[in-house]
Amino acid sequence: MPLADRRIRNAKPKRRRYRLSDAHGLALEVSPAGGRYWRYRYRLGGRENIFAAGEWCSAPYGETVEQAEKRRASGRLTLAEARIERMKWRAMVVRGSDPLHAKRAEKLAAAASNANTFDALAAEVVQKRGQEWSGVYHKNLTRYLERDVSPYIGSLPIREVNSAQVLAILRKVEARGSLSAAAAGRSYIGQVFRYAIATGKADTDPTFALRGALEKREVQHHAPLERADLPTFFEALNADGASRPTGIAIRLMAYLFSRTIELRAASWGEFDLDRAEWRIPASRMKMGRPHVVPLPTQAVALLSELHALTGDQQWLFPNTRRPKTYMGGTTINRVIERMGFLDRFTAHGFRATASTLLHEAGFDSRLIEMQLAHQDRNRSRASYDHSARLPERRHMMQSWADMLDETMKQNSNVVSIRHRIA
């Protein structure tokens, strides 16, 4: 007697497994726990075989085509679907093929396909090459792939991803106004494809065809403050009323001309005020190399004052809203905006200011570039300079701080930072 859905639903579990026959070898097996499983009995090569063909279910109300495909792929079949599959299995047996072997091959192919998805290859890239990256690059790449790429092509076999799909992803990022992020995204995605090609899991890199397809962002370099602007800038800072930690952050940016993120994310464990040194680990540096910042006396004085305010916490500049992390990326520039300078200057511009004025003062260009933590293509020379020229850099940093103080004193209304602390 052929099966019906009502009969299947009403089948009660017993102490032992039992089967309810449908027709042409298809049966439903009921387990002692109440599970209902499809079984297909067939003969091949004179031997009888039983094929575990999935689990019975009733189709959920309102199920979409995509949801139904996923359900069937997981082995959950309705009575009607099991009968359709039975016809395929019978045809295979007639041809001399074993449905069980075909099912195993299908699972192996699915496993291989899953291992070769974009997400799987991206994870391999991060695992194998991530230790070569700086902490900032690692964070930016993984966040971009998770947020902007994975939802669209992450589950696709990497060979099926084409240039049009990648361009659509980059256009979405571009539409947010993030032109630089879109360009970086092309690089991130391309890195995954180049790895896939090198490991034989892809043949082409679809990002290669997208060169020139994205809107180019006009490069706006961080303009330096002119020497004549420095007194006015610090007079405005003294009058702004910013919190003392934020005021100290801006002054330290001027004295140390580090990258903004390097200072904002600095922890007290990186500083030795007795030796007047700030040692930034490679994981926090753009070029992935540790960096030493000799501290002029003015910076040491500022840090000593700051330590009384935040020294009991991990960060020099804890986030006022989320104390477990550091100062947000817009805090410093908000103060500069209130001061009326943001239209022509940001905190990052102190690096250009220091570079310009130190070159004018006659300091060695390599020494300045080293303190700016710019990449030296000559690795052996960079390694030598990093250790051997620290005394020269210490002298340069103190000279720079003194130059900055003297420049600010040119305006009688500006209080010297050193005197203000004292």
Beta strands, then each sheet from edge to edge (+ up, - down):
strand 1: 18-21
strand 2: 26-30
strand 3: 36-44
strand 4: 47-56
strand 5: 76-77
strand 6: 271-272
strand 7: 277-280
strand 8: 291-294
sheet 1: 1+ 2- 3+ 4- 5-
sheet 2: 6+ 7- 8+
end
